[in-house]
């Protein structure tokens, strides 16, 4: 089993961070170009909710079905791949208030590559380096969008 961890701080209260992640537009906003997200079915994040989507890596579609669990309105949630490109994927999103205006976001992923040809390409697309780049992008976008929302308030 492989493990990936990433954390970053956002200058916003815990409620703002949690609300941003509960928004059904979050995954689309947090997906870096040139990857596109196509939703087939999407429920608001709640215990047992489902998200079905395709990530388009150029002309190559990668279909996912994820189940949300351990949902806490302020502290985060977990998404687990029910069907998708990896043998196993369990992703915990945690939000910890550092003070009234700062929140620490932790991303913890346990995953396992499949065997064979599928394992080869997932080792590229979901490599530790690719995940680090993805979550670095997500940290920038999260800070920018939450900061922009606060300025409009």
C-alpha positions as CSV (number, residue, x, y, z in Angstrom):
1,X,0.0,0.0,0.0
2,X,1.3,3.4,-0.9
3,X,0.8,6.6,1.1
4,X,0.7,10.2,0.0
5,X,0.4,13.2,2.4
6,X,0.1,16.9,1.6
7,X,-0.9,19.8,3.8
8,X,-1.2,23.6,3.5
9,X,-2.6,26.5,5.3
10,X,-5.4,28.8,4.2
11,X,-6.1,32.2,5.6
12,X,-9.8,31.6,6.3
13,X,-11.9,30.2,9.1
14,X,-12.7,26.5,9.2
15,X,-16.3,27.0,8.1
16,X,-15.2,28.8,4.9
17,X,-12.8,26.0,4.1
18,X,-15.4,23.3,4.8
19,X,-18.0,25.1,2.7
20,X,-15.7,25.5,-0.2
21,X,-15.0,21.7,-0.2
22,X,-18.7,20.8,0.2
23,X,-19.6,22.9,-2.9
24,X,-20.4,20.5,-5.8
25,X,-18.2,22.7,-8.1
26,X,-15.1,22.0,-6.0
27,X,-13.7,19.0,-8.0
28,X,-14.0,20.9,-11.3
29,X,-12.4,24.0,-9.8
30,X,-9.5,21.9,-8.3
31,X,-8.7,20.0,-11.4
32,X,-5.7,21.4,-13.3
33,X,-5.8,22.0,-17.0
34,X,-5.5,20.3,-19.4
35,X,-7.4,17.7,-17.5
36,X,-11.2,18.0,-17.8
37,X,-13.9,16.7,-15.5
38,X,-17.2,15.4,-16.8
39,X,-19.8,14.5,-14.2
40,X,-22.2,11.7,-14.8
41,X,-23.8,11.7,-11.3
42,X,-23.0,13.9,-8.3
43,X,-24.6,14.1,-4.9
44,X,-23.7,16.8,-2.4
45,X,-21.1,15.5,0.1
46,X,-22.9,13.6,2.8
47,X,-22.4,10.2,4.5
48,X,-22.8,7.6,1.7
49,X,-23.0,10.1,-1.2
50,X,-21.7,9.1,-4.6
51,X,-19.8,11.0,-7.3
52,X,-19.5,9.5,-10.7
53,X,-17.2,11.3,-13.2
54,X,-14.7,11.0,-16.0
55,X,-11.3,12.6,-15.9
56,X,-10.2,13.4,-19.5
57,X,-6.5,13.3,-20.0
58,X,-6.6,14.7,-23.5
59,X,-8.5,12.1,-25.6
60,X,-8.1,9.4,-22.8
61,X,-11.1,9.0,-20.5
62,X,-10.6,7.7,-16.9
63,X,-13.9,6.8,-15.2
64,X,-14.4,7.1,-11.4
65,X,-17.1,6.2,-8.9
66,X,-16.3,7.5,-5.4
67,X,-18.2,7.0,-2.1
68,X,-18.0,9.7,0.6
69,X,-17.8,8.6,4.2
70,X,-16.6,9.9,7.6
71,X,-18.3,13.2,6.7
72,X,-18.0,15.9,9.3
73,X,-19.5,19.3,8.3
74,X,-16.4,21.2,9.7
75,X,-13.6,18.7,9.9
76,X,-13.6,17.0,6.5
77,X,-14.6,13.8,4.7
78,X,-13.2,10.7,3.0
79,X,-13.7,9.6,-0.6
80,X,-13.0,6.0,-1.5
81,X,-12.8,4.7,-5.1
82,X,-15.6,2.2,-5.6
83,X,-14.7,1.8,-9.3
84,X,-11.9,3.4,-11.2
85,X,-8.3,3.2,-12.4
86,X,-6.6,2.1,-9.3
87,X,-6.7,-1.1,-7.3
88,X,-7.4,0.9,-4.2
89,X,-7.9,4.6,-3.4
90,X,-8.8,6.1,0.0
91,X,-8.5,9.9,0.3
92,X,-9.1,11.7,3.6
93,X,-9.6,15.5,3.5
94,X,-9.1,17.1,6.9
95,X,-9.7,20.7,8.0
96,X,-8.2,21.9,11.3
97,X,-8.7,25.4,12.7
98,X,-5.4,26.9,13.7
99,X,-7.1,30.0,15.0
100,X,-10.1,32.1,14.0
101,X,-8.7,33.0,10.6
102,X,-6.4,30.2,9.6
103,X,-7.2,26.6,8.7
104,X,-4.8,23.7,8.0
105,X,-5.9,21.4,5.2
106,X,-4.5,17.9,5.2
107,X,-4.7,15.5,2.3
108,X,-3.9,11.8,3.2
109,X,-4.2,9.2,0.5
110,X,-3.7,5.4,0.7
111,X,-3.6,3.8,-2.7
112,X,-2.5,0.8,-4.7
113,X,-1.7,0.4,-8.3
114,X,-3.3,-2.4,-10.4
115,X,-1.1,-5.1,-12.1
116,X,-0.3,-5.2,-15.8
117,X,-0.7,-2.5,-18.4
118,X,-3.2,-0.5,-16.3
119,X,-0.6,-0.5,-13.5
120,X,2.0,1.0,-15.8
121,X,0.0,4.0,-16.9
122,X,-1.5,4.6,-13.4
123,X,2.1,4.7,-12.0
124,X,2.6,7.7,-14.3
125,X,-0.7,9.5,-13.8
126,X,-0.9,8.9,-10.1
127,X,2.8,8.9,-9.3
128,X,4.0,10.7,-6.1
129,X,5.4,13.5,-8.3
130,X,2.1,13.8,-10.2
131,X,0.2,13.9,-6.9
132,X,2.5,16.5,-5.5
133,X,2.0,18.7,-8.6
134,X,-1.8,18.2,-8.4
135,X,-2.1,19.1,-4.7
136,X,0.3,22.1,-5.1
137,X,-2.1,23.4,-7.8
138,X,-5.1,22.6,-5.6
139,X,-3.5,24.6,-2.7
140,X,-3.0,27.6,-4.9
141,X,-6.6,27.5,-6.3
142,X,-8.1,26.9,-2.9
143,X,-6.3,29.9,-1.4
144,X,-7.2,32.1,-4.4
145,X,-10.8,31.2,-4.5
146,X,-11.4,31.3,-0.8
147,X,-9.5,34.6,-0.6
148,X,-11.5,36.0,-3.5
149,X,-14.8,35.0,-1.8
150,X,-13.8,36.7,1.4
151,X,-13.0,40.0,-0.4
152,X,-16.5,40.0,-1.8
153,X,-18.1,39.4,1.6
